[in-house]
């Protein structure tokens, strides 16, 4: 990772950064596709997908609600005009 950061700082203002950005996006799409193929081929995951989906939904909702509540209290404490 440190080598990547150093290389990134060296090519920061070159045309290569646009190429790297597009390549990275393509690699992420390929990795997501491969992950989907692997999950689709796993019978155990596919048979319990409805349970996993419900758990993921509940965790996401709880995390979002917690973030909103925390932001509300931080705003009231530090940014509200008296």
N, CA and C atoms as a LAMMPS dump frame, in Angstrom:
ITEM: TIMESTEP
0
ITEM: NUMBER OF ATOMS
246
ITEM: BOX BOUNDS ff ff ff
-5.0000000000000000e+02 5.0000000000000000e+02
-5.0000000000000000e+02 5.0000000000000000e+02
-5.0000000000000000e+02 5.0000000000000000e+02
ITEM: ATOMS id mol type element x y z
1 1 1 N 0.821 -1.183 0
2 1 2 C 0 0 0
3 1 3 C 0.872 1.255 0
4 2 1 N 1.952 1.216 0.758
5 2 2 C 2.84 2.378 0.814
6 2 3 C 3.476 2.63 -0.548
7 3 1 N 3.831 1.549 -1.245
8 3 2 C 4.4 1.695 -2.587
9 3 3 C 3.376 2.34 -3.513
10 4 1 N 2.113 1.93 -3.395
11 4 2 C 1.056 2.529 -4.21
12 4 3 C 0.872 4.005 -3.922
13 5 1 N 0.958 4.382 -2.658
14 5 2 C 0.838 5.793 -2.287
15 5 3 C 2 6.594 -2.868
16 6 1 N 3.197 6.038 -2.784
17 6 2 C 4.361 6.733 -3.338
18 6 3 C 4.248 6.883 -4.848
19 7 1 N 3.84 5.817 -5.532
20 7 2 C 3.663 5.917 -6.981
21 7 3 C 2.562 6.907 -7.331
22 8 1 N 1.49 6.899 -6.568
23 8 2 C 0.403 7.843 -6.808
24 8 3 C 0.846 9.284 -6.653
25 9 1 N 1.705 9.539 -5.69
26 9 2 C 2.195 10.912 -5.514
27 9 3 C 3.128 11.321 -6.649
28 10 1 N 3.796 10.354 -7.267
29 10 2 C 4.689 10.671 -8.379
30 10 3 C 3.926 10.951 -9.67
31 11 1 N 2.821 10.244 -9.904
32 11 2 C 2.078 10.416 -11.156
33 11 3 C 0.839 11.283 -10.965
34 12 1 N 0.821 12.065 -9.915
35 12 2 C -0.361 12.816 -9.522
36 12 3 C -0.885 13.735 -10.63
37 13 1 N -0.051 14.426 -11.309
38 13 2 C -0.488 15.418 -12.284
39 13 3 C -0.247 14.982 -13.733
40 14 1 N -0.21 13.695 -13.994
41 14 2 C 0.04 13.232 -15.354
42 14 3 C -1.234 12.663 -15.962
43 15 1 N -1.168 12.382 -17.26
44 15 2 C -2.311 11.791 -17.955
45 15 3 C -2.528 10.344 -17.523
46 16 1 N -1.537 9.768 -16.887
47 16 2 C -1.636 8.381 -16.444
48 16 3 C -2.692 8.206 -15.358
49 17 1 N -2.959 9.249 -14.595
50 17 2 C -3.948 9.126 -13.518
51 17 3 C -5.339 8.84 -14.068
52 18 1 N -5.683 9.411 -15.217
53 18 2 C -6.987 9.14 -15.833
54 18 3 C -7.062 7.672 -16.254
55 19 1 N -5.982 7.144 -16.801
56 19 2 C -5.924 5.746 -17.202
57 19 3 C -6.038 4.833 -15.989
58 20 1 N -5.332 5.167 -14.923
59 20 2 C -5.368 4.355 -13.704
60 20 3 C -6.773 4.352 -13.117
61 21 1 N -7.43 5.488 -13.117
62 21 2 C -8.78 5.586 -12.572
63 21 3 C -9.756 4.708 -13.348
64 22 1 N -9.695 4.755 -14.667
65 22 2 C -10.594 3.933 -15.49
66 22 3 C -10.279 2.45 -15.325
67 23 1 N -9.008 2.108 -15.246
68 23 2 C -8.616 0.716 -15.055
69 23 3 C -9.085 0.201 -13.703
70 24 1 N -8.941 1.005 -12.68
71 24 2 C -9.382 0.61 -11.345
72 24 3 C -10.891 0.373 -11.309
73 25 1 N -11.65 1.232 -11.964
74 25 2 C -13.098 1.046 -12.035
75 25 3 C -13.435 -0.265 -12.733
76 26 1 N -12.764 -0.562 -13.834
77 26 2 C -13.014 -1.81 -14.559
78 26 3 C -12.664 -3.023 -13.703
79 27 1 N -11.561 -2.957 -12.983
80 27 2 C -11.151 -4.073 -12.122
81 27 3 C -12.175 -4.294 -11.013
82 28 1 N -12.705 -3.226 -10.442
83 28 2 C -13.726 -3.364 -9.397
84 28 3 C -14.971 -4.032 -9.96
85 29 1 N -15.397 -3.647 -11.165
86 29 2 C -16.563 -4.288 -11.784
87 29 3 C -16.319 -5.776 -12.019
88 30 1 N -15.125 -6.125 -12.474
89 30 2 C -14.8 -7.536 -12.707
90 30 3 C -14.816 -8.312 -11.39
91 31 1 N -14.24 -7.738 -10.343
92 31 2 C -14.238 -8.41 -9.041
93 31 3 C -15.656 -8.592 -8.502
94 32 1 N -16.51 -7.59 -8.66
95 32 2 C -17.903 -7.727 -8.224
96 32 3 C -18.634 -8.801 -9.022
97 33 1 N -18.351 -8.878 -10.32
98 33 2 C -18.957 -9.915 -11.15
99 33 3 C -18.519 -11.3 -10.686
100 34 1 N -17.232 -11.471 -10.443
101 34 2 C -16.717 -12.764 -9.983
102 34 3 C -17.309 -13.126 -8.625
103 35 1 N -17.437 -12.158 -7.742
104 35 2 C -18.062 -12.401 -6.444
105 35 3 C -19.507 -12.851 -6.625
106 36 1 N -20.238 -12.213 -7.525
107 36 2 C -21.615 -12.613 -7.801
108 36 3 C -21.706 -14.025 -8.343
109 37 1 N -20.794 -14.393 -9.223
110 37 2 C -20.776 -15.759 -9.763
111 37 3 C -20.497 -16.759 -8.652
112 38 1 N -19.564 -16.433 -7.785
113 38 2 C -19.219 -17.332 -6.682
114 38 3 C -20.386 -17.479 -5.713
115 39 1 N -21.041 -16.388 -5.372
116 39 2 C -22.191 -16.453 -4.468
117 39 3 C -23.334 -17.217 -5.127
118 40 1 N -23.567 -16.969 -6.399
119 40 2 C -24.632 -17.67 -7.116
120 40 3 C -24.396 -19.161 -7.222
121 41 1 N -23.155 -19.578 -7.207
122 41 2 C -22.832 -20.995 -7.296
123 41 3 C -22.802 -21.713 -5.964
124 42 1 N -22.949 -20.993 -4.877
125 42 2 C -22.917 -21.596 -3.545
126 42 3 C -24.344 -21.893 -3.096
127 43 1 N -24.682 -23.18 -3.016
128 43 2 C -26.048 -23.577 -2.666
129 43 3 C -26.444 -23.138 -1.261
130 44 1 N -25.514 -23.184 -0.33
131 44 2 C -25.826 -22.79 1.044
132 44 3 C -26.212 -21.312 1.123
133 45 1 N -25.448 -20.472 0.454
134 45 2 C -25.762 -19.041 0.459
135 45 3 C -27.076 -18.783 -0.267
136 46 1 N -27.273 -19.429 -1.398
137 46 2 C -28.498 -19.204 -2.165
138 46 3 C -29.737 -19.656 -1.406
139 47 1 N -29.627 -20.736 -0.631
140 47 2 C -30.791 -21.221 0.105
141 47 3 C -31.116 -20.345 1.311
142 48 1 N -30.136 -19.624 1.822
143 48 2 C -30.388 -18.761 2.978
144 48 3 C -30.32 -17.283 2.609
145 49 1 N -30.488 -16.978 1.335
146 49 2 C -30.366 -15.597 0.872
147 49 3 C -31.441 -14.691 1.466
148 50 1 N -32.664 -15.199 1.612
149 50 2 C -33.73 -14.364 2.174
150 50 3 C -33.424 -13.979 3.624
151 51 1 N -32.85 -14.889 4.387
152 51 2 C -32.484 -14.585 5.774
153 51 3 C -31.324 -13.6 5.816
154 52 1 N -30.33 -13.829 4.97
155 52 2 C -29.183 -12.926 4.925
156 52 3 C -29.605 -11.531 4.474
157 53 1 N -30.508 -11.47 3.517
158 53 2 C -30.988 -10.177 3.033
159 53 3 C -31.724 -9.406 4.106
160 54 1 N -32.555 -10.097 4.873
161 54 2 C -33.289 -9.445 5.956
162 54 3 C -32.328 -8.938 7.026
163 55 1 N -31.341 -9.745 7.371
164 55 2 C -30.346 -9.313 8.359
165 55 3 C -29.574 -8.097 7.85
166 56 1 N -29.189 -8.124 6.589
167 56 2 C -28.453 -6.995 6.014
168 56 3 C -29.308 -5.736 6.022
169 57 1 N -30.594 -5.873 5.711
170 57 2 C -31.496 -4.725 5.725
171 57 3 C -31.62 -4.143 7.129
172 58 1 N -31.812 -5.01 8.117
173 58 2 C -31.959 -4.534 9.495
174 58 3 C -30.683 -3.866 10.006
175 59 1 N -29.54 -4.446 9.695
176 59 2 C -28.268 -3.846 10.115
177 59 3 C -28.069 -2.488 9.442
178 60 1 N -28.4 -2.399 8.154
179 60 2 C -28.261 -1.129 7.434
180 60 3 C -29.178 -0.062 8.01
181 61 1 N -30.424 -0.436 8.288
182 61 2 C -31.361 0.526 8.867
183 61 3 C -30.906 0.991 10.246
184 62 1 N -30.429 0.061 11.062
185 62 2 C -29.957 0.425 12.401
186 62 3 C -28.737 1.342 12.321
187 63 1 N -27.821 1.055 11.414
188 63 2 C -26.63 1.893 11.267
189 63 3 C -27.005 3.288 10.779
190 64 1 N -27.934 3.364 9.835
191 64 2 C -28.377 4.661 9.33
192 64 3 C -29.076 5.46 10.421
193 65 1 N -29.963 4.813 11.157
194 65 2 C -30.66 5.486 12.248
195 65 3 C -29.672 5.981 13.31
196 66 1 N -28.697 5.157 13.644
197 66 2 C -27.681 5.567 14.612
198 66 3 C -26.883 6.767 14.13
199 67 1 N -26.536 6.787 12.851
200 67 2 C -25.786 7.916 12.295
201 67 3 C -26.613 9.193 12.318
202 68 1 N -27.891 9.081 11.954
203 68 2 C -28.768 10.253 11.953
204 68 3 C -28.939 10.791 13.368
205 69 1 N -29.17 9.912 14.327
206 69 2 C -29.321 10.354 15.715
207 69 3 C -28.045 11.006 16.244
208 70 1 N -26.918 10.417 15.943
209 70 2 C -25.639 10.981 16.382
210 70 3 C -25.425 12.361 15.753
211 71 1 N -25.693 12.49 14.462
212 71 2 C -25.541 13.784 13.793
213 71 3 C -26.49 14.816 14.388
214 72 1 N -27.712 14.416 14.714
215 72 2 C -28.692 15.313 15.321
216 72 3 C -28.178 15.853 16.655
217 73 1 N -27.684 14.965 17.501
218 73 2 C -27.202 15.398 18.812
219 73 3 C -25.926 16.236 18.713
220 74 1 N -25.048 15.897 17.796
221 74 2 C -23.841 16.709 17.594
222 74 3 C -24.233 18.094 17.099
223 75 1 N -25.19 18.163 16.175
224 75 2 C -25.647 19.459 15.667
225 75 3 C -26.249 20.293 16.797
226 76 1 N -27.11 19.68 17.598
227 76 2 C -27.739 20.409 18.712
228 76 3 C -26.709 20.899 19.717
229 77 1 N -25.698 20.099 19.966
230 77 2 C -24.698 20.439 20.986
231 77 3 C -23.721 21.507 20.504
232 78 1 N -23.274 21.434 19.248
233 78 2 C -22.171 22.275 18.806
234 78 3 C -22.526 23.337 17.765
235 79 1 N -23.583 23.152 16.989
236 79 2 C -23.81 24.045 15.853
237 79 3 C -25.105 24.851 15.921
238 80 1 N -25.978 24.556 16.836
239 80 2 C -27.234 25.291 16.923
240 80 3 C -26.979 26.654 17.553
241 81 1 N -27.585 27.658 16.953
242 81 2 C -27.44 29.011 17.5
243 81 3 C -28.365 29.166 18.694
244 82 1 N -27.849 29.764 19.737
245 82 2 C -28.611 29.905 20.985
246 82 3 C -29.679 30.97 20.896
